[in-house]
Amino acid sequence: MGDVARDVMEVISSKTPGERQEFALSDKLQDIGIESIDALEMIFDLEERFGIQIPYNANDAAQRFATVGDVVKAIEGLVEQRT
C-alpha cells in the first residue's frame, strides 16, 4: 500500500466512531460508521492533507465514494494530477 492510501485510511479512521481501526479497500464507508457529516469532514481533511480540491457533491457522494477503495483511488488520481 502506498503512502497516499495509508494517509487516506488514517483520515477515514479518524472519522469513524470508537477506536481507530484498520480497513480493507472493499469496506463500505456506511458500514464502518461514516455518515454524511463525517464524509464531508473527511473530504475537508483530505483536501487539507494533500493540498487538493475534491469535486464533491453530497447528492452523488454515496455512489462515488461508496468504499474505502473508491476514496483512495479518487485521492490518488487527484494527487497524481497535481504533480
One Martini backbone bead per residue (centre of mass of N, CA, C, O) as a GRO file, in nm:
protein
   83
    1MET     BB    1   0.097   0.036   0.022
    2GLY     BB    2   0.072   0.356  -0.010
    3ASP     BB    3   0.090   0.665   0.122
    4VAL     BB    4  -0.186   0.764   0.036
    5ALA     BB    5  -0.353   0.527   0.140
    6ARG     BB    6  -0.265   0.550   0.434
    7ASP     BB    7  -0.364   0.843   0.477
    8VAL     BB    8  -0.659   0.798   0.405
    9MET     BB    9  -0.713   0.582   0.625
   10GLU     BB   10  -0.650   0.769   0.861
   11VAL     BB   11  -0.879   0.967   0.811
   12ILE     BB   12  -1.110   0.768   0.819
   13SER     BB   13  -1.054   0.663   1.106
   14SER     BB   14  -1.106   0.950   1.244
   15LYS     BB   15  -1.435   0.925   1.155
   16THR     BB   16  -1.483   0.696   1.336
   17PRO     BB   17  -1.626   0.529   1.566
   18GLY     BB   18  -1.419   0.505   1.808
   19GLU     BB   19  -1.170   0.328   1.742
   20ARG     BB   20  -0.920   0.283   1.563
   21GLN     BB   21  -0.899   0.134   1.231
   22GLU     BB   22  -0.889  -0.115   1.004
   23PHE     BB   23  -0.898  -0.148   0.641
   24ALA     BB   24  -1.057  -0.230   0.356
   25LEU     BB   25  -1.114  -0.138   0.033
   26SER     BB   26  -1.414  -0.282   0.040
   27ASP     BB   27  -1.517  -0.101   0.247
   28LYS     BB   28  -1.791   0.055   0.356
   29LEU     BB   29  -1.855   0.353   0.489
   30GLN     BB   30  -2.129   0.290   0.619
   31ASP     BB   31  -2.030   0.025   0.773
   32ILE     BB   32  -1.803   0.209   0.947
   33GLY     BB   33  -1.971   0.496   1.024
   34ILE     BB   34  -2.002   0.687   0.776
   35GLU     BB   35  -2.148   0.982   0.752
   36SER     BB   36  -2.225   1.266   0.598
   37ILE     BB   37  -2.066   1.455   0.792
   38ASP     BB   38  -1.811   1.283   0.794
   39ALA     BB   39  -1.755   1.300   0.489
   40LEU     BB   40  -1.714   1.604   0.479
   41GLU     BB   41  -1.479   1.615   0.679
   42MET     BB   42  -1.299   1.422   0.520
   43ILE     BB   43  -1.268   1.599   0.271
   44PHE     BB   44  -1.132   1.838   0.412
   45ASP     BB   45  -0.890   1.676   0.524
   46LEU     BB   46  -0.784   1.578   0.246
   47GLU     BB   47  -0.735   1.851   0.120
   48GLU     BB   48  -0.531   1.947   0.330
   49ARG     BB   49  -0.323   1.714   0.324
   50PHE     BB   50  -0.289   1.725  -0.020
   51GLY     BB   51  -0.357   1.994  -0.173
   52ILE     BB   52  -0.668   1.969  -0.271
   53GLN     BB   53  -0.954   1.932  -0.490
   54ILE     BB   54  -1.278   1.802  -0.425
   55PRO     BB   55  -1.529   1.686  -0.608
   56TYR     BB   56  -1.831   1.753  -0.423
   57ASN     BB   57  -2.147   1.574  -0.402
   58ALA     BB   58  -2.389   1.484  -0.186
   59ASN     BB   59  -2.584   1.339  -0.398
   60ASP     BB   60  -2.322   1.137  -0.514
   61ALA     BB   61  -2.130   1.024  -0.288
   62ALA     BB   62  -2.234   0.733  -0.232
   63GLN     BB   63  -2.131   0.635  -0.516
   64ARG     BB   64  -1.836   0.754  -0.543
   65PHE     BB   65  -1.791   0.697  -0.205
   66ALA     BB   66  -1.847   0.388  -0.095
   67THR     BB   67  -1.544   0.316  -0.054
   68VAL     BB   68  -1.228   0.313   0.041
   69GLY     BB   69  -1.118   0.268  -0.249
   70ASP     BB   70  -1.257   0.511  -0.381
   71VAL     BB   71  -1.105   0.723  -0.220
   72VAL     BB   72  -0.819   0.642  -0.287
   73LYS     BB   73  -0.842   0.668  -0.596
   74ALA     BB   74  -0.923   0.967  -0.606
   75ILE     BB   75  -0.675   1.080  -0.458
   76GLU     BB   76  -0.455   0.966  -0.637
   77GLY     BB   77  -0.551   1.117  -0.893
   78LEU     BB   78  -0.525   1.410  -0.778
   79VAL     BB   79  -0.226   1.394  -0.702
   80GLU     BB   80  -0.124   1.327  -0.987
   81GLN     BB   81  -0.233   1.588  -1.126
   82ARG     BB   82  -0.065   1.794  -0.952
   83THR     BB   83   0.231   1.685  -1.071
   0.00000   0.00000   0.00000
